[in-house]
């Protein structure tokens, strides 16, 4: 079995899809090595195991709303977009979504996945509680109330603490979004007015191919109850697109959510891609670094030096923003953050570029996305997270025999 991009071949002996919680607990309790597998959308081997892969997608699915506390309990194996539809049907929303609604709820939060927006934290930051099957097969409920000192370490957990079965998400009343795309925005104009541009809407992305000329697209998602319509013919030095666009040049925009300023439900606008369509063939690789917001403009300018090496290997690059959170292994831990994402062509030359790319970002405070491709030593990565030693202690307490570990986790945890 391979991951979504077909780049990683899993070494797991088998994959099990228990249909009941009791079956899952018994499986975990009896296994020497076991690891949860979501939608296999990670581009490295963070989800792999030499033991058994287990999927919670077969467990009973649904959503329970606790309106008095603005919380929804969501089945962890559901795709984020599926959960969003159910929430919207009941008049509720989560604060943000990733580019894809196709990834599982548990996998999304375990790797620190995010959307965009100056006022929006990562998706993991909306978690208010977890139900998790621990190494002994017991079912535990974790929250800030049960563990005020350690809960912030249990959310972006890389699957190291157990198998998550339900997730409690903060919710709010449903809202509408209008999405606009602007063509031919220059890097120079964006960097000269970076804060104003990314603060111009509820969610903003900048797509570029780092091609000679350095121009790209601004994707703007304006919230109906706070932002209103965009009435200008363009933004910066770019112009409003005259039709629907796909982030990857040459791809059919039918896969994308509605654009052109047409108002629609939050869950049909915040992702770039429609849930009912496969966003691409998967014949790609992905890398992302999360950098300090106060250094982002200088970092992006410095990155232009690498553009001649990046562009020939690239499908597209996306730049997004998010506000700080307190989750120990979040890329936005302790600082407002800018994500610099690369969707690569699936070519071996990409792997040769990764060490230089990591050296570039490491020198500038960049943290690699846990679910993407990077080439860095475990010791180098863990020093970028001030609470990593606390996370190691948490893992040792919850999984003393290393039942949920794999090669990547062994290397990371040995540095703490």
Protein Blocks (a to p, Z undefined) as FASTA:
>chain_A
ZZfkomaccfbfbdcddfbfklmmmmmmmpmbdcddfehpafbfklgcfbbcddfklpcc
dddddfknopacddfkbcfklmmmmmmmnopacfbdcfblkbcfklmmmnopacedjklc
cfklmpgbdcdddfkopacdddfklmmmlmmmmmmnnopnbccfbdcddddddddddddd
dehiafklmmmmmmmmmmmpmbdcdddehighiaadddddddfklnopafbfbehjbccd
fbdcdfbghiafklpccehhiacdfklmmpmbdfkbcfbgoiacdddddddfklmmmmmm
mmmmmmmmmmmmpfbdcdddddddfbfklckgoiacddddddddddfklmmmmmmmmmmm
mmnopacdfkbccdddfklmmmmpmklmmmmmmmmmmmmnommgcfklmmmmmmZZ
